Amino acid sequence: MELTSRQRRILRAIVDLYIRTAEPVGSKAIAELPDMDFSSATIRNEMAVLTEQGLLEQPHTSAGRVPSPAGYRLYVDELMQDYRLSIDETQNLNQALETKMQEVDKVISQVGKMVSQLSGLPAYAVAAPSRTLTAKHFELIASGSGTILVIMTSDEQLHNKLIRLPLQVEEQDLKLLSAVLNASLTELTLTEITPELMDRVSRSAGAAAPLVSVVVDELQHVLQSEEQKKVFLTGQSRLLGQPEYRDIDKAQQVLEKLDEELVSNLPAPVGDQNMQILVGPENIARELRDTSVVMTRFDIGDGMQGMIGVVGPQRMDYAQVTARLSYFAENLGRMFSKHEVTELPSAKEDPEHEE
């Protein structure tokens, strides 16, 4: 929809004020802003137009206006001004990125906790493969007394599995099967390993043919385990500190729905967009229709991608949240790409808020 310059300024001011106060905004409050040179009457008329266009809502007949989901969407897409991190904020974020790290899971979990503490809202962090995984190499080695060692490499990860066999297999048969597997099953996704392909591999494997299904079963287990998202959700109870969730029934509906499974199914940014904002009704769950989600992604390396997000009321400070998430994502991506990822300090215990 096409708005005049005046309407855009008024709408932006209403959203900014409502984010700060959580109270409906009247024309007088807008007119008192230092950069507004319109009369209260003019502002009231423009607010009426914005309400007719579905960008504002009036909770009560005598009250001011609040942004509608469509108003928030227009604000996020076109009106929101860039938020500049303060020196203190930058220092706090940098302190969270300084010391040595041991595991990706650990740093992803800690990032979620720190983002929740800095934003005062529930936050989540996800680590997931950025592409479909495949096997790179197979090697089968006899291990004595009816057992073999199956060694599989998948996307730079090495997996060993000791398997007890119901039959005796000679060393040369294992070498033949290793060669057949490397020639036939590497660089293939699980969906590409069809029953017809399995039959051809078995016919080529000689005396070791009964092992084909055993190895493929193990491959399936390994790849499915690696492809599972690792999701960390923290700070759900922080929603209770927001005015929108003082209604216990409403808060309970959101908190019961807000879990790891829900956030793992939220749509990730697509294409060249690293930041995604879902405003109110754009969320997939009915219980989250009054809730917004801001998320951003970054590369972890080794075929993995990270994502961090914040869940909060539609009234959240989108500019501040996107600035903080972007800063975190950019620095984490840079550290992972240089293999200089550092162990994040444990988030301070917050018994009142931590789940």
Summary of the structure (lengths in Angstrom):
residues: 355
radius of gyration: 27.2
end to end distance: 42.1
largest distance: 92.6
contacts: 1090
relative contact order: 0.15
helix: 47%
strand: 18%
